[in-house]
């Protein structure tokens, strides 16, 4: 008889959906919950810099067991993953009705795990499941306004949490855990308690682009929020027309944050950046004379359920319902719901923490949201400025890839997709694996061929960028048209990402082929 396989050390993560088997959930509801759970985990691991594709996963019906190899820093599971996972879950919940929404318990431990032909076993796995199912963490989530409760083992607390600089160890409170033959201490944390369940996190598309010098942003924001008017109700809508986004192709998101420019300009150079990121957003940057930067963003998002204005964090500003976020991390985003069911996210963010304290991002977001509500209460958003004849604004990203284009990717069905606002962002998930494809549009300075990997594919130059930190993906970009913006060159670009369990070189082959296929369908510029 061969000797049993040796156990291997892993970080053990278990997530479990609260009330998955509740009688009010239908089978279609449960399927939506499971899809949302896996998408939230995949995105959260990527945002946190954790390689989802290199972790072993086992499905548990209403939850997932994740085993992360020992070479992955354990600190990432406490200083990055909880906030990212809560944000990804809130993003899912924003677009789904009650029976399809998700709240999670997550347990963290580490130890030796043995494999056999049927799965995994070991004391470390057993303890992690007993932690995630324990009464204290269940009660903590029940009493939280957030979507995530975390419980760490005593070992994980003593060896990881206490020694991680970016984690407030005091946020983890000891609780007794008694289950079966286990009597131990767990450490419970509610990373998003204080977030309304309907709020949304929009991760920055280029985190290094809006770097903030430590200390400077906090001082600037203290001045900004001290000099701005306090929150207060806006007058009722006096326009004959109700607030509305109107035609997504023509609605100008910059009309939402331009009114905030005068209030912020006294603290530095305040400017609207119209052509950055996708067409669903507009940015306002404030740069004080010393250094640093504050970024305020207005983003149009898909229609969805109306928030309950009777809750403490949702209130009516004229005819607009605003859900105010009150527990920011590195950003503070307020969700605004319009009578036409369209929604807007207005937020402020810092891309680097201040050494002198947490800036009052929500104070800035409050002012921006109130100014945006004022613009909406005057009726439909104004139209964009004159557009050129050929622009990606007029293109449906979801129609650029069809069944034949996905022939080389098993499990991807071109008909099953999720579109972002304006159909400028489209995502396809494989039905039999973790492979996924995302196509979106972007506006940025033209790419430098010396810093990327340009490849000639048919009529197109495709810039290919593999990414192996965090989730393993490959990004392929094709420039559509170039134009001048504020004295500098900009380009409208097609971004095609492929992620999943395949080797990165195979992902890049698929990304390059799909990007060229999508670009072939774009209307010619000349």
Beta strands, then each sheet from edge to edge (+ up, - down):
strand 1: 8-17
strand 2: 56-59
strand 3: 63-69
strand 4: 104-116
strand 5: 119-121
strand 6: 148-153
strand 7: 173-179
strand 8: 182-189
strand 9: 269-273
strand 10: 281-287
strand 11: 294-301
strand 12: 314-317
strand 13: 320-323
strand 14: 331-337
strand 15: 343-349
strand 16: 418-419
strand 17: 425-429
strand 18: 436-444
strand 19: 453-457
strand 20: 460-467
strand 21: 473-485
strand 22: 488-499
sheet 1: 2+ 3- 1+ 4- 5+
sheet 2: 2+ 3- 1+ 4- 6- 8+ 7-
sheet 3: 9+ 10- 11+ 15- 14+ 13- 12+
sheet 4: 16+ 17- 18+ 22- 21+ 20- 19+
end
